[in-house]
Amino acid sequence: MTTIPAQPAGDGSALPAAQRASDVLSTRVVLRIVLTVLLVIGTVALVWLLWQPIAWIIIAAFVAVALAGPVNLLSRVMRRSFAIAIVYAAVLLIPIGISALVLPPIVDQGVGFVNDLPGYASNLQTEVQKNPNLSKLNHNFGVTKEINRIAQNAPAKIGEAATIVRDVGSGLISSIFAGFTIYILSIFMLSRGRSWIDGALSLRTGRESKAASVALDRMANAVGNYIAGAAIQATIAGICAFIVLTILGVPFAGALAVLYGLLDLIPLVGASIAALLVLVVTLFTDFPTASIIWIVYASAYQTFENYVIQPQIHKRAVELEPFIVIISVLFGGTLFGVVGALLAIPIAAAIQIGAQEWWRYRLEQQDDEPTLPAATAASGDS
């Protein structure tokens, strides 16, 4: 008969060892939490300090993605370096050409407009006096009196405007430097970006690398299609506005059309702001005929753009729900101003595509996990 040796009682050595292990584990957990919190705070602080160059890099990435389509098209018939040089030369020369064509008339006609303001104000006052309802409102609120005062003082403000232009010169130089930096960064990204991405993807396994490559390609296509569609939309808006303003005989129609097209790039509110600015000009040219026609046209075109042009762009490019579009524009505009509003929709589309591809990758992983046969599972349970 085998006897079992008696266990020592009251030793207590096992309990202190477990307690020491628990204390060490608790210390490690606390240190890990503290280090994680410090790392997060340090990262946020670093991003906050470097936000301006980070924003330039983000904008440069969008520019590179937007110009990848024309570069890829030209690279089919020539070397890629030549294609990049031609596309970026066009990007640099087109704004210079537009500025050379538009800015001198804007300056000349702007000065003429300011000098003619007293006459416009007098015509407006005459039209108001012809209408009993408008005359009553004018009598109660003194609208034309205030307009006349502003019109009479406007020519004297031109000298002050020159002083303001001089004061904002430093800001203009900073903007030019930022634009040039973004321009150069986008050239590097477009010429070497794909090799950088392929190098980063090669560090992962085959399936992960393939999933990430598919997601990045979808993001690039969505961003490129959206930017191209927005540019086409703004061009159509500017051309239509120029035709209508020319027919109405509104002065500096070309400058106003360019302004209308540029503001139309801002989602949701850009076209409305541009239409309001043009409406102010029509009030001093051919009130009320030109103003009424412009209001009707702007309302009709805005409806056409909202229900025909923009849905096609969003459907083909970003595939976002209208609610997500509105929320993303509000967040982007609140955080980063006009630039944030412009980039909000493609960024939201990129986030959505990344989430979709990540979820698809997870589902494929779950489907490929090996499952135990029923017989093996039953024997294991027994």
Secondary structure, DSSP 8 states (H G I E B T S, - for coil): --------SS---HHHHHHHHHHHHHHHHHHHHHHHHHHHHHHHHHHHHTHHHHHHHHHHHHHHHHHHHHHHHHTTTS-HHHHHHHHHHHHHHHHHHHHHHHHHHHHHHHHHHHHHHHHHHHHHHHHHHHSHHHHHHHHHH-HHHHHHHHHHHTGGGHHHHHHHHHHTHHHHHHHHHHHHHHHHHHHHHHHHHHHHHHHHHTTS-HHHHHHHHHHHHHHHHHHHHHHHHHHHHHHHHHHHHHHHHHHHT-SSHHHHHHHHHHHHTSTTTHHHHHHHHHHHHHHTTSTTHHHHHHHHHHHHHHHHIIIIIHHHHIIIII---HHHHHHHHHHHHHHHHHHHHHHHHHHHHHHHHHHHHHHHHHHHHHHHS----HHHHHHHH-
